[in-house]
Amino acid sequence: MKTVLNLSMTAARQNTRVSLTVPLRAAATAGLAALLCACLPAPVGPDLTTLTVVPAATWTPDDLRLHSQLPAGQVLPLAQALRRAPLGSLLVACEDAAAMWGPCRHLTRKISDDQVAEEPGLFGSGAAQLPLDSLLRRDLVLVVDAGVRPEHLDAIRREIDRLGAAPYLLNGQLDAFDCGTYQNALQRAAGLPDAVPRDPRWTAYLPSGVLSVPSNTFLFAGASARLLDRLSARSAASTP
């Protein structure tokens, strides 16, 4: 009987240790995550959860980047915006599921009526040409004119072929790239200025940075159906 009792007490102590250890580990993990977030710069770009539409007459790109405001009349259904985007234009892809640096997670370029060229990212297989429709899973796509004209497209396509499946490297500039520096390489091949600046706080070439470059021009945005519904609801709520 004494042996059974001792075994029961030992098991109880072990269960207590386990039940205490799991919450402690969870708390430690949460605390570490909070500490890391506290050390990071503030997210950059529009907040899709508070995005609104304002009159276009006084709108500037900083209103989108800093205040999450889009110009009225320049927000289209996503599929329509992708079709209308000019060849060579940059496409800033944003999602509700934001990255650490903000909701505008990715940058690509339209190079034909149905394809884009991009450096997909850390888990991609390297620079690639993908279907334009691959952007339909995004919540918001910003269409930006970075100065590319029809006469520049051959040079850009040659550079795409030359770089091939260049691997991913954060802030890479020569033989490996991230999504921003890859687009800068295509700009340079066409004799155009860089379209993506290096963010001094994040020390990285962030997609939403294209909105802060004076030589770039915001054309219009494409929004998913659910984002259009949210914008309509906010607009209705703000109307007296």
Secondary structure, DSSP 8 states (H G I E B T S, - for coil): -HHHHHHHHHHHHHHHHHHHHHHHHHHHHHHHHHHHHHHS----S--TTS-EEE-GGG--HHHHHHH-EEETT-EEEHHHHHHHS-TT-EEEEEEEEEETTEEEEEEEEE-SSSEEEE---TTSSSSEEEEGGGGGGSSEEEEEE-S--GGGHHHHHHHHHHH-S--B-TT--SSSB-HHHHHHHHHHHTT---SS--BTTTTB--GGGGGG-TT-EEEEEEE-HHHHHHHHHHHHHH--
